[in-house]
């Protein structure tokens, strides 16, 4: 089983070296978050989503599990769970694909070309088919309400930089910090 684990490591490194922010969930390489920006020339432009990725033990022979953690209005994404209905991930996955493909090709294509005939969000699909302008307006409202950079975890980013600053400070140590905390 060393081949799938080496491939998992290689794909994850490629993703981390690309322009995506990757946050590991545990010590292993099975679960992590990726910050994903809405594609240009779409109503999702300007939105930032935190995508949860779970890699099965059999990856790359078995597809990753992909889900939006902050809300998105889309016919092929379940509004409550964030699950994605995407054939290339769920049914036609191939070991030739990698994680960079998911974030540079598959997810942007999903947002650029929704498929209302195979919906996970029936309301979004119906609105898209009935009134595309109203659909685009609702998408933009969701982006403004749920997909701002801070919704994708910018607050966690600030926490990390604070920790780095305190590690660099010569004066601070754990005992001083514990003494300053309120009871």
Secondary structure, DSSP 4 states (H G I P E B T S, - for coil): -HHHHHHHHHHHHHHHHTT--EEESSSSSSEEEEEEEPPTTSTTTT-EEEEEEE--TTTTTSPPEEEESS----TTB-TTT-BB--HHHHTS--TT--HHHIIIIIHHHHHHS--GGG-SSHHHHHHHHH-HHHHHHHHHHHHHHH-SGGGGTHHHHHHHHHHHHHHH-SS--HHHHHHHS--
